[in-house]
Amino acid sequence: MRYWLLKTEPGAYSWDDLVRDGETDWTGVRNFQARNNIRAMAKGDLAFVYHSGDEKAIVGVAKIASAPHPDPTAKEGDWNSVNVAKGKPLGPVTLGDVKAAAKKHSALRTMVLINNSRLSVQPVTEEEWRIISAL
């Protein structure tokens, strides 16, 4: 099993939307590094759902519910998406909380969220997952 972080603007699609829908196709990723992360996902992996924008917080845990497949919203290019199913609420654990925890936990100091917060689909190590889940 691998771990991920999926960023979303809550005005476009929020944790509450995922809870209401139960499952969604995580479409619209148009960054090559994020796309490659989607391609590395497998059914059963877990992902933090992170609200970007003003909130900047991890708000829930989702489960990757499908293998990567062609993104149906892509008009051109080679883009992928995965189905994501609701898991459980978490936190919120703010970006500030994660940065503060990095002062105590060296494993968080290299976390992508801290060092490349703009990337919309990020890998999370097992140790990062464990620490953040406990916050």
PyMOL commands that set and color helices and strands:
alter all, ss='L'
color gray80, all
select helices_A, chain A and resi 15-21+32-39+95-102+106-110+112-115+126-134
alter helices_A, ss='H'
color red, helices_A
select strands_A, chain A and resi 3-8+23-26+46-51+57-64+69-70+80-94+121-124
alter strands_A, ss='S'
color yellow, strands_A
deselect
rebuild
show_as cartoon
